[in-house]
């Protein structure tokens, strides 16, 4: 089903029906990955700032048994690969596929860079997939990660066996629906004394965030970035570079090519990040796209409704 059949439809409610999985495809890896325990860090980068065109992304590999194209998860702004850890473990069990979760540049354990655009972030992903000898994959990206995944598919379509964009469209994200600028300024203003217990540091940081960030779930999400280095508490994400590059992050590059592979745009019914105004551009760039919404989910669809999110991913894989 393409986008045209979906444009005039109502929201699609995704039920949690029992899933069946069937093996498809051939071995698309050249050398096989080394098996590691789920959650074990396969690659680590020390966060060193760089101005090179690509950076070596940190990633976790959750090893599956089937040779089908692996699932590659790309997180959103202020996130990290740990956002998808529990979902990755479930999907390995349900599908048998390998699952890879990445830290984008300036996030998690990946290096920091003064340059944050979808051109550079998609090139980072392409570089890592080449290094891991992955010839085909399923890209699943949330928000900023969704735009990165779209940019990869539009530039290297042969690499992408399927694409899932979670609650984001290939268009500029407008200020009225985004609080990211406010989050950055609030996080910059947080001050926590050195050499105090981590639990105390988190409590003090949350108290300062709560003045502006009223949603406790969002505060806890932002606090995942608070780290202690030699007794000093700081944010592991590069707030300065993110702030300077926010217009790029909120925007999306202009593409004149399209990706004709299987594509799912999966939005939250309570979110405004994916609306009917985006459908024409989605159809232009992704002519085979389906658009679905998960009920009672906001922008962080995978956190708000994990079982329904997993069901949607599994159903998409079965449709390939």
C-alpha positions as CSV (number, residue, x, y, z in Angstrom):
1,X,0.0,0.0,0.0
2,X,1.4,3.4,-1.0
3,X,1.0,6.8,0.4
4,X,-1.9,7.7,-1.9
5,X,-4.1,5.0,-0.3
6,X,-3.3,6.4,3.1
7,X,-3.7,10.2,2.7
8,X,-7.4,10.3,3.3
9,X,-7.6,7.6,5.9
10,X,-8.2,7.9,9.6
11,X,-5.7,7.1,12.2
12,X,-4.6,3.4,12.2
13,X,-4.9,1.7,15.5
14,X,-2.2,-0.9,16.0
15,X,-3.4,-3.9,18.0
16,X,-1.2,-6.3,19.9
17,X,-2.2,-9.4,18.0
18,X,0.0,-12.5,18.3
19,X,2.9,-12.3,15.9
20,X,4.3,-14.9,13.6
21,X,7.7,-14.5,12.1
22,X,8.9,-16.1,8.9
23,X,12.5,-16.1,7.6
24,X,13.1,-14.2,4.4
25,X,16.2,-13.2,2.4
26,X,19.7,-14.5,2.1
27,X,22.9,-14.0,4.0
28,X,23.7,-10.3,3.3
29,X,26.8,-10.2,5.5
30,X,30.3,-10.7,4.2
31,X,32.2,-11.7,7.4
32,X,29.9,-12.5,10.3
33,X,29.9,-10.3,13.4
34,X,31.5,-11.7,16.5
35,X,28.8,-12.8,18.9
36,X,28.6,-10.7,22.1
37,X,26.1,-10.7,24.9
38,X,23.0,-8.4,24.5
39,X,23.8,-5.0,25.9
40,X,27.6,-5.5,25.8
41,X,29.3,-2.4,24.2
42,X,30.9,-3.4,21.0
43,X,32.6,-0.1,20.3
44,X,33.4,2.9,22.4
45,X,34.5,6.4,21.5
46,X,35.8,8.8,24.1
47,X,33.8,11.8,23.0
48,X,36.8,13.7,21.7
49,X,35.8,16.7,19.6
50,X,36.6,16.5,15.9
51,X,36.0,18.6,12.8
52,X,36.5,15.7,10.4
53,X,33.7,15.0,7.9
54,X,32.7,11.8,9.5
55,X,33.2,10.4,13.1
56,X,33.4,6.9,14.4
57,X,30.0,6.2,16.1
58,X,29.7,4.3,19.3
59,X,27.3,1.4,19.0
60,X,25.8,-1.7,20.7
61,X,25.1,-4.9,19.0
62,X,22.4,-7.3,20.0
63,X,23.2,-10.6,18.3
64,X,20.5,-12.5,16.5
65,X,20.6,-15.9,14.9
66,X,19.2,-15.2,11.4
67,X,21.2,-13.7,8.5
68,X,18.4,-11.3,7.4
69,X,19.2,-7.6,7.2
70,X,19.8,-6.3,10.7
71,X,17.7,-3.6,12.4
72,X,19.6,-0.3,12.9
73,X,18.1,2.1,15.4
74,X,18.9,5.9,15.4
75,X,17.8,7.9,18.4
76,X,16.5,11.5,18.5
77,X,17.9,14.7,19.9
78,X,19.2,14.5,23.5
79,X,18.9,10.7,23.2
80,X,21.4,7.8,23.0
81,X,21.6,4.2,21.9
82,X,20.4,3.1,25.4
83,X,16.9,4.5,24.5
84,X,16.3,1.4,22.4
85,X,18.0,-1.2,24.6
86,X,15.0,-3.0,26.0
87,X,13.2,-2.8,22.6
88,X,16.3,-4.2,20.8
89,X,16.3,-7.2,23.1
90,X,12.7,-8.0,22.5
91,X,13.1,-7.6,18.7
92,X,16.0,-10.0,18.7
93,X,13.8,-12.6,20.4
94,X,10.8,-12.0,18.2
95,X,12.5,-11.7,14.8
96,X,15.8,-13.5,15.2
97,X,17.6,-10.6,13.5
98,X,20.7,-8.8,14.7
99,X,19.9,-5.3,16.1
100,X,22.3,-2.4,16.1
101,X,21.8,0.8,18.2
102,X,24.0,3.8,17.5
103,X,25.0,7.0,19.3
104,X,24.8,10.0,16.9
105,X,27.7,12.4,16.9
106,X,27.6,14.8,20.0
107,X,25.5,12.2,21.8
108,X,26.1,9.3,24.1
109,X,29.7,7.9,23.7
110,X,30.2,9.2,20.2
111,X,32.7,11.9,19.4
112,X,31.7,15.6,19.5
113,X,31.9,17.7,16.4
114,X,31.2,21.4,15.6
115,X,29.3,20.3,12.5
116,X,25.9,18.7,13.0
117,X,23.9,18.4,9.8
118,X,21.9,15.5,8.2
119,X,24.6,15.3,5.5
120,X,27.3,14.6,8.1
121,X,25.1,12.5,10.4
122,X,24.0,10.3,7.5
123,X,27.6,10.0,6.4
124,X,28.6,8.8,9.9
125,X,26.0,6.0,9.7
126,X,27.1,5.0,6.2
127,X,30.7,4.9,7.4
128,X,29.9,2.6,10.3
129,X,27.7,0.2,8.2
130,X,30.6,0.0,5.7
131,X,33.1,-0.8,8.5
132,X,30.8,-3.6,9.8
133,X,30.4,-4.9,6.2
134,X,26.6,-4.5,6.3
135,X,25.3,-4.6,2.7
136,X,21.6,-4.2,3.6
137,X,19.8,-3.1,6.7
138,X,16.5,-1.9,8.1
139,X,16.8,1.6,9.3
140,X,14.5,2.7,12.2
141,X,15.0,6.3,13.3
142,X,13.1,8.5,15.8
143,X,12.8,12.3,15.4
144,X,16.4,13.5,14.5
145,X,17.3,9.9,13.9
146,X,14.4,9.5,11.6
147,X,15.6,12.4,9.5
148,X,19.1,10.9,9.5
149,X,17.6,7.5,8.4
150,X,15.7,9.2,5.6
151,X,18.9,11.0,4.4
152,X,20.7,7.7,4.3
153,X,18.0,6.0,2.3
154,X,17.8,8.9,-0.2
155,X,21.6,8.9,-0.7
156,X,22.3,5.1,-0.5
157,X,19.1,3.4,-1.4
158,X,20.7,0.0,-2.2
159,X,21.9,-0.1,1.5
160,X,18.4,0.2,2.9
161,X,16.1,-2.8,2.7
162,X,13.4,-1.0,4.6
163,X,12.9,2.4,6.4
164,X,10.9,3.3,9.5
165,X,10.6,7.0,10.4
166,X,9.2,7.4,13.9
167,X,7.1,10.6,14.5
168,X,9.0,12.8,12.1
169,X,8.6,14.0,8.5
170,X,11.1,15.1,5.8
171,X,10.4,18.7,6.4
172,X,11.3,21.6,8.8
173,X,10.2,21.0,12.4
174,X,8.5,24.2,13.5
175,X,9.1,26.0,16.8
176,X,5.5,25.8,18.0
177,X,5.7,22.0,18.4
178,X,9.3,21.8,19.6
179,X,10.7,22.7,23.0
180,X,14.3,21.8,22.1
181,X,15.6,25.4,22.2
182,X,14.1,25.8,25.7
183,X,15.6,22.4,26.8
184,X,19.1,23.5,25.7
185,X,19.0,26.9,27.5
186,X,17.6,25.2,30.7
187,X,20.3,22.5,30.7
188,X,23.0,25.1,30.1
189,X,21.8,26.9,33.3
190,X,22.0,23.9,35.5
191,X,24.8,24.0,38.1
192,X,25.7,21.0,40.3
193,X,28.5,21.1,42.9
194,X,31.5,18.8,42.4
195,X,32.3,15.7,44.5
196,X,28.8,14.9,45.7
197,X,26.9,11.6,45.4
198,X,25.4,11.0,42.0
199,X,21.9,10.6,43.5
200,X,22.2,14.1,45.1
201,X,23.5,15.5,41.8
202,X,20.6,14.1,39.9
203,X,18.1,15.5,42.5
204,X,19.7,19.0,42.3
205,X,19.8,19.0,38.5
206,X,16.1,17.8,38.3
207,X,15.0,20.6,40.8
208,X,16.6,23.2,38.5
209,X,15.2,21.6,35.3
210,X,11.7,21.4,36.9
211,X,11.4,25.2,36.9
212,X,11.0,25.1,33.1
213,X,10.6,21.5,32.1
214,X,7.3,20.6,33.8
215,X,6.9,17.0,32.4
216,X,8.7,14.6,34.7
217,X,9.2,12.0,32.0
218,X,11.0,14.6,29.8
219,X,13.1,15.6,32.8
220,X,14.2,12.0,33.4
221,X,15.0,11.7,29.7
222,X,17.2,14.8,29.8
223,X,18.9,13.6,33.0
224,X,20.2,10.5,31.3
225,X,22.8,12.9,29.9
226,X,24.1,13.9,33.3
227,X,27.5,12.3,33.8
228,X,30.3,12.6,36.4
229,X,33.9,13.0,35.2
230,X,36.7,13.3,37.8
231,X,34.2,14.4,40.4
232,X,32.7,17.1,38.2
233,X,29.1,16.8,36.9
234,X,28.5,17.8,33.3
235,X,26.2,17.0,30.3
236,X,27.7,14.3,28.0
237,X,25.9,15.8,25.0
238,X,27.6,18.8,23.3
239,X,25.0,21.5,24.1
240,X,27.0,24.3,22.5
241,X,27.3,22.6,19.1
242,X,23.7,21.4,19.2
243,X,22.6,25.0,20.0
244,X,24.5,26.4,17.1
245,X,23.3,23.7,14.7
246,X,19.7,23.7,15.9
247,X,18.4,25.3,12.6
248,X,20.0,22.4,10.7
249,X,18.6,19.8,13.1
250,X,15.1,21.3,12.9
251,X,15.4,21.4,9.1
252,X,15.9,18.8,6.4
253,X,18.1,18.9,3.2
254,X,16.5,19.3,-0.2
255,X,16.6,16.0,-2.1
256,X,15.6,15.6,-5.8
257,X,15.9,11.8,-5.7
258,X,13.5,9.4,-4.0
259,X,13.7,6.1,-2.1
260,X,11.3,3.6,-3.6
261,X,11.8,0.8,-1.0
262,X,9.4,-0.2,1.7
263,X,8.8,2.7,4.1
264,X,6.7,3.3,7.2
265,X,6.0,6.6,8.8
266,X,4.9,5.8,12.4
267,X,3.5,8.7,14.4
268,X,2.0,9.2,17.8
269,X,-1.7,10.1,17.7
270,X,-1.1,12.7,20.4
271,X,1.9,14.3,18.6
272,X,2.0,17.1,16.0
273,X,5.4,16.1,14.5
274,X,3.8,14.1,11.7
275,X,0.7,15.7,10.1
276,X,-1.4,15.6,6.9
277,X,0.6,18.7,5.8
278,X,3.6,16.5,5.5
279,X,2.0,13.9,3.2
280,X,2.7,15.4,-0.2
281,X,6.5,15.6,0.6
282,X,6.5,12.1,2.0
283,X,4.8,10.9,-1.2
284,X,7.4,12.7,-3.4
285,X,10.4,11.3,-1.6
286,X,9.0,8.0,-0.5
287,X,6.4,6.8,-3.0
288,X,5.9,3.4,-1.3
289,X,5.4,4.9,2.2
290,X,2.6,3.9,4.5
291,X,1.6,6.3,7.3
292,X,0.3,4.9,10.6
293,X,-0.4,6.3,14.0
294,X,-0.1,4.6,17.4
295,X,-3.0,5.6,19.7
296,X,-2.3,7.3,23.0
297,X,1.3,8.0,22.1
298,X,3.1,11.3,21.9
299,X,6.4,12.2,20.3
300,X,8.3,9.5,22.1
301,X,6.2,6.7,20.6
302,X,8.5,3.9,21.6
303,X,8.5,5.0,25.2
304,X,4.8,5.8,25.4
305,X,3.6,2.6,23.9
306,X,6.4,0.0,23.7
307,X,4.2,-3.1,23.0
308,X,2.4,-1.4,20.1
309,X,5.6,0.1,18.8
310,X,7.2,-3.4,18.7
311,X,4.1,-4.8,17.1
312,X,4.2,-2.2,14.4
313,X,7.9,-2.9,13.7
314,X,7.3,-6.7,13.5
315,X,4.3,-6.2,11.2
316,X,6.5,-4.0,8.9
317,X,9.2,-6.7,8.8
318,X,6.6,-9.3,7.9
319,X,5.4,-7.2,5.0
320,X,8.8,-7.0,3.4
